[in-house]
Each structure stands twice: as C-alpha cells, then as structure tokens.
Amino acid sequence: MYELNPIGIFHEKEGVTFILEQQDAVNKKIHYQSVYRLITLNVHSSLDAVGLTAAFSAKLAEKNICLLYTSPS
C-alpha cells in the first residue's frame, strides 16, 4: 500500500483524485496525467469585492505568466 501525504483529495462519482507533489508520485511509481502549479494568496477580502482577479492577473502578466480561468457551465 502507498503511504501518501496528499495536499488534497477530491471524491467524485467517476473516482478519486489525489493532489500530491510530483516527486512523491515519481518515487512511488504512481501514474499521473497532468502537472500543475499552486499559487496561494493570503488575502483578507470580501467575497463581494471586485477587481481581485484583475489585480492578480496584472501582477502575473508583469512576469509573463498566464492566468487561465474558466467559469462553471
């Protein structure tokens, strides 16, 4: 059995998704489909506030980093 320390776990009807460090998956020979980066914002803001995504996107753009956002269908 694998001993994992996942960052997150999603339980869906199709199956379970584990979010873990890429090196953990490699070390334990776990097949994975995609690699993503994690950005954490330590912001105290109202959920009704406007402009947070725009400000965040502008700062990322200064470093030539794309912000991909998809809205729920």
Residue pairs with C-beta under 8 A, 6 or more apart in sequence:
2 28
2 30
4 18
4 20
4 24
4 28
5 20
5 24
6 18
6 19
6 20
7 19
7 20
7 21
7 38
8 18
8 19
9 16
9 17
9 18
9 19
10 16
10 17
10 19
22 32
22 35
24 30
25 31
25 32
41 56
43 52
45 52
53 67
53 69
56 67
57 67
60 66
60 67
61 67
